[in-house]
Amino acid sequence: MIQMSRKEDCTGCHGCYNICPKKCITMEFDEEGFLYPSINIEKCIGCNLCEKVCPIIHTVEVKNEPIAVGCYNRDEKIRMESSSGGIFTLIGELVINSGGVVFGASFDENYNVEHTYVDNINDLSKFRGSKYVQSTIGNTYKEAKEFLEQGRKVLFTGTPCQIGGLKRYLNKDYDNLICQDIVCHGVPSVYVWEHYKEYISEGKNLVDVNFRNKSTGWKTYSLKFDFDDGTSYQDIGNENSYIKGFVRNFYLRPSCYNCRYKTLHRESDITLADFWGIEANLPEFDDNKGTSLIFINSDKGKQIFKHIEDNIVHKNIDIEKSVMFNPSAFESSKYTKKREYFYKKYKNIKFDSLIIDLMKKSNYEKLCEYKNSIISKIKRLLLNKLK
């Protein structure tokens, strides 16, 4: 039976939940709004399958030589509807056109995020765009296995830890499985997201949420809410209080502060990311409409890329240079003591006011910020020299 002594050691991947033959494991929210396994001791038969599928207990070291590519979809409409360059849609279309199934994160009817699957190209749109809240995997590992056993091609997309959970659950390689992960900053709490939705909605009903609306440009993206009365709320990304709290790590899952999946050597076949630093790396691609950075991690990933390359504008780049402005590829989010204060106060203080209060810098933080600014300038100088 799986034992969890520290919350930092559980990513909420649902591997144990999916594998349990007696269904004695349920996923329950803790007080912060993150799902953890809860075991019914009376029903447990001691098979230890839950331990065997845990991607934290059984980490895998990948030895590969990933290829980094800057790219974007030639279809302008798809590109503008996507968080970055619109590459996911091309991969999804390829899989569905072969009779396959695509798994990804989508909004449910309450605008919470869940994993589900589609096998119709028109439905791929529900997976497009970033969703800054942890998705619930549910039974999708089981469903993916059923499709794989039927011989259908499966594209499973998710965070690196979700891909790790799937791989441990399947416990074998499938030629018809394609795994695609993302460069992940960390996953915010469902409870905090619920609270923020209520705060912004002010009693109105949501009809759409877009975390990465490009109407103000890719680099200054907006978080946009649409309501059933025809009104909207829109805020520039780096000025929005929810986004500020997310990027400053006030309400990420505990495991995100010591993520076991921060590496350039990944279990997935393809990794998707925003190509931050495009102006220094590939200035000819810098049109502020969104460019993807992808890592091709396996032979299977190379085959996928060959099938889509005629539909994209692309250029290879040194992988070390490509991530100089995207540290989330290889560094965990930094824990902040302000997280504790946030959780004590967020239900009782106006959300915007609380974030403003938390962002007030101590002298130490100002010094660190100054140091990071100097490091960023040095990186830019080095990149210009390399160019």
SULJODA-V904905 format. One record per residue. RES is the residue in one small letter. SS is DSSP state (helix for helix, strand for strand, loop for the rest). OMEGA is omega in degrees with one decimal (999 if undefined). D_LAST is the distance of its C-alpha to the last C-alpha in Angstrom with 2 decimals. Layout:
BEGIN
((RES:SS:OMEGA:D_LAST) (RES:SS:OMEGA:D_LAST))
END
This chain:
BEGIN
((m:loop:-177.1:54.16) (i:loop:179.3:50.78) (q:loop:179.6:50.86) (m:loop:-178.6:48.43) (s:loop:-179.0:48.93) (r:loop:179.2:45.70) (k:helix:178.2:44.14) (e:helix:-176.4:40.69) (d:helix:177.6:41.47) (c:loop:179.2:41.94) (t:loop:-177.0:39.29) (g:loop:-173.1:42.00) (c:loop:179.5:40.89) (h:loop:178.8:44.52) (g:helix:-179.7:44.54) (c:helix:178.7:47.81) (y:helix:-178.0:49.28) (n:helix:-172.8:48.66) (i:helix:-171.6:49.98) (c:loop:-176.7:53.20) (p:loop:-178.3:56.16) (k:loop:-179.3:58.61) (k:loop:-179.2:56.46) (c:loop:176.7:57.25) (i:strand:172.7:53.74) (t:strand:177.6:52.90) (m:strand:-174.4:49.79) (e:strand:177.2:50.85) (f:strand:170.7:49.07) (d:loop:-175.1:49.11) (e:loop:179.8:49.67) (e:loop:179.5:45.95) (g:loop:175.7:45.62) (f:loop:-177.8:44.07) (l:strand:176.4:45.76) (y:strand:-179.9:47.07) (p:strand:174.0:49.47) (s:strand:-171.5:53.15) (i:strand:173.3:55.51) (n:loop:-174.1:59.16) (i:loop:-175.7:60.65) (e:loop:-178.6:63.90) (k:loop:-175.4:62.25) (c:loop:-179.5:59.81) (i:loop:176.3:60.89) (g:loop:-179.0:58.58) (c:loop:178.2:56.62) (n:loop:176.4:53.42) (l:helix:-179.8:51.28) (c:helix:177.2:49.66) (e:helix:-174.9:48.41) (k:helix:-178.1:47.20) (v:loop:-177.4:44.92) (c:loop:-177.7:43.37) (p:loop:176.2:39.59) (i:loop:176.3:39.58) (i:loop:-176.6:42.39) (h:loop:177.5:40.92) (t:loop:-178.1:37.17) (v:loop:175.1:35.29) (e:loop:-178.6:32.48) (v:loop:176.4:30.17) (k:loop:-179.2:28.53) (n:loop:177.4:26.05) (e:loop:-176.2:22.52) (p:loop:177.9:21.27) (i:strand:179.7:18.74) (a:strand:-179.0:16.52) (v:strand:169.8:16.42) (g:strand:-173.2:15.64) (c:strand:171.5:18.68) (y:strand:-177.8:21.61) (n:strand:177.8:25.14) (r:loop:178.1:26.05) (d:loop:-174.7:29.30) (e:helix:-178.0:28.73) (k:helix:179.3:31.85) (i:helix:180.0:30.96) (r:helix:-177.6:27.44) (m:helix:177.8:28.97) (e:helix:-176.2:31.59) (s:loop:179.9:29.14) (s:loop:-179.3:27.27) (s:loop:-171.9:23.84) (g:loop:176.8:23.25) (g:loop:-177.4:26.76) (i:helix:-179.0:26.10) (f:helix:-176.1:29.14) (t:helix:179.7:31.56) (l:helix:178.9:30.53) (i:helix:178.3:31.09) (g:helix:178.5:34.34) (e:helix:178.9:35.59) (l:helix:-178.7:34.99) (v:helix:-178.3:37.08) (i:helix:178.4:39.84) (n:helix:176.9:40.16) (s:loop:-178.9:40.95) (g:loop:-175.1:43.74) (g:loop:-174.0:41.81) (v:strand:-179.9:41.55) (v:strand:176.2:38.73) (f:strand:178.7:38.97) (g:strand:-177.9:37.12) (a:strand:180.0:37.62) (s:strand:175.3:39.57) (f:strand:170.7:41.72) (d:loop:-175.3:45.44) (e:loop:179.3:48.16) (n:loop:-179.0:47.77) (y:loop:161.6:43.98) (n:loop:-170.6:43.52) (v:strand:-180.0:41.08) (e:strand:173.4:42.39) (h:strand:177.6:41.24) (t:strand:-179.1:42.96) (y:strand:174.8:42.56) (v:strand:173.4:42.71) (d:loop:177.3:43.37) (n:loop:-176.5:43.24) (i:helix:-178.5:40.09) (n:helix:-178.5:41.36) (d:helix:179.5:41.45) (l:helix:-177.0:37.78) (s:helix:-178.2:37.17) (k:helix:178.5:38.78) (f:helix:-178.5:35.95) (r:loop:176.5:33.15) (g:loop:178.3:31.62) (s:loop:177.0:31.11) (k:loop:-171.6:34.30) (y:loop:174.1:34.04) (v:loop:-176.9:37.18) (q:loop:178.5:38.10) (s:loop:177.1:39.50) (t:strand:-177.8:42.79) (i:loop:-179.6:42.61) (g:loop:-177.7:46.38) (n:loop:-170.5:47.67) (t:helix:174.3:44.57) (y:helix:177.8:44.09) (k:helix:-178.2:47.63) (e:helix:178.8:47.13) (a:helix:179.7:43.97) (k:helix:178.9:45.93) (e:helix:178.7:48.77) (f:helix:179.2:46.56) (l:helix:179.6:44.93) (e:helix:176.0:48.40) (q:loop:-179.7:49.42) (g:loop:178.9:46.67) (r:loop:176.9:44.64) (k:loop:-178.9:40.85) (v:strand:168.1:39.59) (l:strand:178.1:36.24) (f:strand:-179.5:36.32) (t:strand:179.4:33.72) (g:strand:175.0:33.62) (t:loop:179.7:32.15) (p:helix:-179.8:31.29) (c:helix:175.8:34.66) (q:helix:175.3:36.51) (i:helix:176.1:35.06) (g:helix:177.6:36.11) (g:helix:178.4:39.56) (l:helix:-177.6:39.90) (k:helix:178.7:39.00) (r:helix:179.8:41.50) (y:helix:-178.0:44.09) (l:helix:175.7:43.83) (n:loop:174.3:43.88) (k:loop:177.8:43.04) (d:loop:175.6:40.35) (y:loop:178.0:40.95) (d:loop:-176.7:39.45) (n:loop:177.3:39.90) (l:strand:172.6:37.99) (i:strand:178.6:34.40) (c:strand:178.2:33.01) (q:strand:176.4:30.22) (d:strand:-177.8:29.24) (i:strand:167.0:26.98) (v:loop:-167.7:24.73) (c:loop:175.3:27.62) (h:loop:-176.1:27.81) (g:loop:-177.1:31.55) (v:loop:178.6:34.74) (p:strand:-178.2:36.99) (s:loop:174.7:40.76) (v:helix:-179.0:42.97) (y:helix:178.9:45.50) (v:helix:177.9:43.04) (w:helix:177.5:41.85) (e:helix:-179.4:45.54) (h:helix:-178.3:46.27) (y:helix:177.1:43.40) (k:helix:179.8:44.48) (e:helix:-179.5:48.00) (y:helix:-178.0:46.83) (i:helix:-174.6:44.86) (s:helix:179.9:47.42) (e:loop:176.7:50.40) (g:loop:178.7:52.84) (k:loop:-179.2:51.34) (n:loop:178.1:50.46) (l:strand:173.2:46.86) (v:strand:176.1:46.12) (d:strand:174.2:42.31) (v:strand:177.3:39.41) (n:strand:-179.1:35.74) (f:strand:-173.7:33.36) (r:strand:177.9:30.30) (n:strand:-174.1:31.73) (k:loop:-177.7:29.09) (s:loop:176.4:31.41) (t:loop:-177.9:29.56) (g:loop:-179.4:26.10) (w:loop:-175.3:24.11) (k:loop:178.2:22.50) (t:loop:-176.9:25.93) (y:loop:-179.3:27.99) (s:strand:166.1:31.73) (l:strand:-173.0:34.38) (k:strand:174.6:37.25) (f:strand:173.1:40.87) (d:strand:-176.8:43.39) (f:strand:-174.1:47.13) (d:loop:177.5:50.22) (d:loop:178.0:51.59) (g:loop:179.7:48.77) (t:loop:179.5:46.97) (s:strand:169.1:43.42) (y:strand:-179.9:41.51) (q:strand:-176.4:37.82) (d:strand:176.4:35.52) (i:strand:-173.8:31.82) (g:helix:-175.9:30.22) (n:helix:174.9:29.12) (e:helix:-176.5:32.51) (n:loop:-174.1:34.68) (s:helix:179.4:36.74) (y:helix:179.0:36.61) (i:helix:177.6:32.80) (k:helix:179.7:32.68) (g:helix:178.5:35.06) (f:helix:-175.3:33.14) (v:helix:177.1:29.71) (r:loop:167.6:31.54) (n:loop:-178.2:33.36) (f:loop:-175.7:36.89) (y:loop:175.1:38.32) (l:strand:176.3:36.39) (r:loop:-178.3:38.28) (p:helix:-179.3:39.00) (s:helix:-177.9:37.29) (c:helix:-179.4:33.96) (y:helix:173.7:33.78) (n:helix:-173.1:33.74) (c:loop:-179.8:32.34) (r:loop:-173.8:32.70) (y:loop:178.2:30.15) (k:loop:-177.0:26.96) (t:loop:173.0:24.94) (l:loop:-178.7:22.31) (h:loop:-166.4:25.18) (r:loop:179.0:27.50) (e:loop:-177.6:30.88) (s:loop:176.0:30.00) (d:loop:-179.9:28.97) (i:strand:175.0:26.37) (t:strand:177.3:24.82) (l:strand:178.1:24.00) (a:strand:166.8:22.08) (d:strand:178.2:20.77) (f:loop:174.1:17.02) (w:loop:-174.5:16.78) (g:loop:-178.9:13.39) (i:helix:-177.1:12.78) (e:helix:178.8:11.76) (a:helix:-175.8:8.62) (n:helix:-178.7:8.05) (l:loop:-175.0:9.76) (p:helix:179.5:10.79) (e:helix:177.4:12.89) (f:helix:-169.8:15.00) (d:loop:179.8:15.63) (d:loop:177.8:19.26) (n:loop:175.7:20.93) (k:loop:178.8:23.15) (g:loop:175.7:21.83) (t:loop:178.6:19.27) (s:strand:166.9:20.10) (l:strand:178.5:18.20) (i:strand:171.7:20.38) (f:strand:173.9:20.87) (i:strand:-166.3:22.93) (n:loop:-173.6:25.08) (s:loop:175.5:27.84) (d:helix:177.4:29.24) (k:helix:176.9:31.02) (g:helix:178.1:27.81) (k:helix:178.3:26.41) (q:helix:177.4:29.62) (i:helix:-178.3:29.37) (f:helix:179.0:25.85) (k:helix:-177.7:27.17) (h:helix:-176.7:29.95) (i:helix:-169.3:27.91) (e:helix:177.1:24.80) (d:helix:-177.7:26.63) (n:helix:-178.8:27.14) (i:strand:167.5:23.60) (v:strand:-171.7:20.34) (h:strand:176.2:17.81) (k:strand:177.8:14.58) (n:strand:-179.5:13.96) (i:strand:176.2:11.27) (d:loop:-172.2:11.30) (i:helix:179.4:14.25) (e:helix:177.3:13.63) (k:helix:-174.4:10.46) (s:helix:-175.8:12.52) (v:loop:-179.4:15.35) (m:loop:179.5:14.01) (f:loop:180.0:15.63) (n:loop:-175.7:18.46) (p:helix:177.8:20.44) (s:helix:177.9:23.46) (a:helix:-173.5:22.16) (f:loop:179.7:23.06) (e:loop:174.5:25.03) (s:loop:173.1:28.52) (s:loop:-176.3:29.43) (k:loop:177.0:30.89) (y:loop:176.5:34.66) (t:loop:178.0:36.13) (k:loop:178.5:39.76) (k:helix:177.0:39.80) (r:helix:-180.0:40.08) (e:helix:179.4:43.69) (y:helix:179.4:44.53) (f:helix:-175.9:43.08) (y:helix:177.1:45.30) (k:helix:-168.4:48.33) (k:helix:-163.5:47.97) (y:loop:-179.2:46.20) (k:loop:-173.1:49.41) (n:loop:-178.9:51.25) (i:loop:176.0:48.81) (k:loop:-171.2:47.16) (f:helix:-178.7:43.77) (d:helix:-178.2:41.76) (s:helix:179.9:43.67) (l:helix:-179.7:43.12) (i:helix:177.8:39.33) (i:helix:179.8:39.30) (d:helix:-178.6:41.49) (l:helix:-177.6:39.33) (m:loop:174.9:36.17) (k:loop:-170.5:37.76) (k:loop:169.9:35.80) (s:loop:177.7:37.45) (n:helix:178.7:36.37) (y:helix:179.9:34.81) (e:helix:177.6:32.75) (k:helix:178.1:31.62) (l:helix:178.7:30.52) (c:helix:179.5:28.57) (e:helix:178.2:26.93) (y:helix:179.2:25.97) (k:helix:179.5:24.54) (n:helix:177.8:22.47) (s:helix:178.1:21.20) (i:helix:179.6:20.07) (i:helix:179.1:18.37) (s:helix:178.5:16.49) (k:helix:178.2:15.37) (i:helix:178.5:14.21) (k:helix:-179.8:12.23) (r:helix:178.5:10.49) (l:helix:178.1:9.89) (l:helix:179.3:8.59) (l:helix:178.4:6.15) (n:helix:178.6:5.05) (k:helix:179.2:5.38) (l:helix:179.0:3.81) (k:loop:999:0.00))
END
